[in-house]
Amino acid sequence: MDHKPVMLNEMLDWLAPKDKGVYIDGTFGAGGYSRAILRAADCRVFAIDRDPSTKTFAERLESEFPNRFIWLLGNFSDMCSLVSMHGVHEANGIVLDLGVSSMQLDKAERGFSFRNDGPLDMRMSSNGMTASDAVNQYGESELADIFYYYGEEKAARRIARAIVAARAITPITSTTQLAEIVRQSIGGKPQKSDPATRSFQGLRIHINQEFEAIENGLKEAEGILAPGGRLVVVTFHSLEDRIVKRFTHSRCGKLGEHSRHVPEKVQAGDAPHFFLPKPEKRTASAEEIATNPRSRSATMRMLIRERVEA
Ligand SMILES: C[S@@+](CC[C@H](N)C(=O)[O-])C[C@H]1O[C@@H](n2cnc3c(N)ncnc32)[C@H](O)[C@@H]1O
């Protein structure tokens, strides 16, 4: 099933695309956001995705909006250099809709979901280490840290120990094999969500270096936004949202404590040159949550770059 974009109207309302504007969609996916922006104004959209399989969706938009849409394969943490290859050095708006798409989750061969049996891969792009490499090669404490810090899994040490014991018998190569090891090591009463959820989240974040990408992506966005330009970010869990919140607060003079996830450049002491909207975050409406369950955990934040006085 194609990805159903979340909070589309809220994104358009906050991004407010303008004719002749240049917009960057840093997480193209199935192109729901890009298409909505292109329909809302006579603007150009540069769409980035690290997943080569999103090219199919890009080709549709290329023919629907000739000369106004450009798809770029890469990481949004490199957005400045990616768009500069097309002569673009300033953007009027940037959107980041973080995490994985429904296409990635639903395809068993991508290895993201413990619900479908597939190879334990979990890479959004087509290169780098797979989740199977990590669970079969990392030391016990390194695995425990991934589950604890990126999955917020309290039983992280127990799970890591069970993985090390299981892989001594046979390598862990499939999603269902790993999910079963996690479930058995947690044990206990049935829970509301599958006990493997948190460990899978932790591994996915680690394999795709998601937090590093967000940190660098925010820094890049800050550097390329034109005066008056807007940055809209949608997150899907509290760890992601915390990084974005600290960043937005620190850029607006609401300085919090030091965070290792907030780019150094924006820590206390820097002069703020962004505004926060009011309210500073939005969540999906009850109507949307009823029709698109993914939207239940979405949080949208936004920053507006100050206009420079003439
Ligand atoms: C939630 S989906 C975006 C859906 C999109 N807004 C739409 O309307 O179809 C996230 C997409 O972002 C991509 N992605 C995640 N992190 C990325 C990164 N650091 N750089 C580039 N693409 C990334 C994923 O591959 C995935 O296709």
The ligand as an SDF file (V2000), in Angstrom:
LIG
                    3D

 27 29  0  0  0  0  0  0  0  0999 V2000
    7.5620    8.8670    6.6980 C   0  0  0  0  0  0  0  0  0  0  0  0
    8.2310    8.6530    5.1260 S   0  0  0  0  0  0  0  0  0  0  0  0
    7.8570   10.1570    4.2940 C   0  0  0  0  0  0  0  0  0  0  0  0
    6.5340   10.1410    3.6100 C   0  0  0  0  0  0  0  0  0  0  0  0
    6.2670   11.3400    2.7160 C   0  0  0  0  0  0  0  0  0  0  0  0
    6.1160   12.5590    3.4880 N   0  0  0  0  0  0  0  0  0  0  0  0
    5.0380   11.1230    1.8570 C   0  0  0  0  0  0  0  0  0  0  0  0
    4.1320   11.9680    1.8970 O   0  0  0  0  0  0  0  0  0  0  0  0
    4.9780   10.1010    1.1660 O   0  0  0  0  0  0  0  0  0  0  0  0
    9.9340    8.8540    5.4320 C   0  0  0  0  0  0  0  0  0  0  0  0
   10.8330    8.7470    4.2030 C   0  0  0  0  0  0  0  0  0  0  0  0
   12.0200    9.4490    4.5240 O   0  0  0  0  0  0  0  0  0  0  0  0
   13.1320    8.7130    4.1100 C   0  0  0  0  0  0  0  0  0  0  0  0
   14.2160    9.0840    5.0290 N   0  0  0  0  0  0  0  0  0  0  0  0
   14.2890    8.8740    6.3590 C   0  0  0  0  0  0  0  0  0  0  0  0
   15.4250    9.3960    6.8550 N   0  0  0  0  0  0  0  0  0  0  0  0
   16.0680    9.9780    5.8050 C   0  0  0  0  0  0  0  0  0  0  0  0
   17.2800   10.6930    5.6770 C   0  0  0  0  0  0  0  0  0  0  0  0
   18.0810   10.9180    6.7280 N   0  0  0  0  0  0  0  0  0  0  0  0
   17.6180   11.1810    4.4610 N   0  0  0  0  0  0  0  0  0  0  0  0
   16.8160   10.9630    3.3780 C   0  0  0  0  0  0  0  0  0  0  0  0
   15.6540   10.2600    3.4470 N   0  0  0  0  0  0  0  0  0  0  0  0
   15.2860    9.7870    4.6430 C   0  0  0  0  0  0  0  0  0  0  0  0
   12.7190    7.2640    4.2020 C   0  0  0  0  0  0  0  0  0  0  0  0
   13.4830    6.4830    3.3140 O   0  0  0  0  0  0  0  0  0  0  0  0
   11.2330    7.3440    3.8340 C   0  0  0  0  0  0  0  0  0  0  0  0
   11.0680    7.1300    2.4450 O   0  0  0  0  0  0  0  0  0  0  0  0
  1  2  1  0
  2  3  1  0
  2 10  1  0
  3  4  1  0
  4  5  1  0
  5  6  1  0
  5  7  1  0
  7  8  2  0
  7  9  1  0
 10 11  1  0
 11 12  1  0
 11 26  1  0
 12 13  1  0
 13 14  1  0
 13 24  1  0
 14 15  1  0
 14 23  1  0
 15 16  2  0
 16 17  1  0
 17 18  1  0
 17 23  2  0
 18 19  1  0
 18 20  2  0
 20 21  1  0
 21 22  2  0
 22 23  1  0
 24 25  1  0
 24 26  1  0
 26 27  1  0
M  CHG  2   2   1   9  -1
M  END
$$$$
